[in-house]
C-alpha cells in the first residue's frame, strides 16, 4: 500500500520532511518496511504545504520520487509549518497518472488515502451517491477509488464538520459498504487528523512539532504506534488525541 506523512510545527524545508532520516519517505518508496502486498511505492508522489496565508500548494508527479532530482533540489528551499506528503503504489485497475497522486485538495484542506476499497466496482455507484455533487472539488473526479473517499470527506467538511470528524464520518459511511484499508490523513494548516483501518500508522509528538507517518521515519525515540481502528487528531495547542473508531 501507499505511504504518507503529515507534519505540523516550526517552518522546515520540504526536503527535510521527505528525504531526511534513515527510513525517510523517499526510502519507503523503494524499501518500505511495513507495507502490505507490495514491494515498491513507485507510481507517483505528491506533497502539499501551506504558505503564509494558509493556502495549500501542491507538487505532484506520476513518477517514482527517487527519479525526480529537480523536486529534491527545489524542496530544499521551500519551507512550511504544515505539510502532507504521499508516495503511491497504484491498485490494479487504476492508472498511473498525476491526477491520482495525492494529497488531494479541497479549499484549505489536504487529504491522503493509504489503502484500497475492495470490490470498488461493486460499490462505486453507492459511493458516488454518498459523495453527492462533485462540482468545485476537482480532485474528487480523479480516476481512482481514493477520490470518492476524498469527495465524501469534502462534503462533510463543507457542512461544517471538523477535520477529524470528517475522516471518521468517511469510515462510518464506507466501511459498512465495502471492506478495505482506510488509513486516511488530512490537514488544514493548523491541525492534522488521521485514521487507522487496515494499515500501520505512527505518531511522534513534542511540544514544538507533530509528525504522523505510515512508518517511523527514523530509528529515534518517541514514535508511538497508533492502535488499529483509531482516529488521531492533533494540533500544537491540545497535542495528540487518539479515540477508537
Buried (B, 14 or more C-beta within 10 A) or exposed (E): BBBBBBBBBEEBBBBBBBBBBEBBBBBBBBEBEBBEEBEBBBBBBBBBBBEEEEEBBBBBBBBBBBEBEEBBEEBEEBBBBBBBBBBBBBBEEBBEBBBBBBBBBBEBBBBBBBBBBEEBEEBBEBBBEBBBEBEEBEBBEBEBBBBBBBBBBBBBBBEEBBBBBBBBBBBEBBBEBBBBBBBBBBBBBBBBBBBBBBBBBBBBBEEEBBBBBBBBBBEEEEBBEBEEBBBBBBBBEEEBEBEEB
